[in-house]
């Protein structure tokens, strides 16, 4: 190989390295975004669970009051 071919190949490889580094950066960013979305989803599910638990507790209290009222009428 002559010098110009070596230099040309070297430039191609350098460009390929730059492109691969850019792809890696994009993949890392995508991974961070997905991890953040996963954390957000877990937090939302926890909030929903807490809301449902509160609702169930409230309904149990309400049912207990209704049961008491029915028993008192007899």
Buried (B, 14 or more C-beta within 10 A) or exposed (E): EEEEEEEEEEEEEEEEEEEEEEEEEEEEEEEEEEEEEEEEEEEEEEEEEEEEEEEEEEEEEEEEEEEEEEEEEE
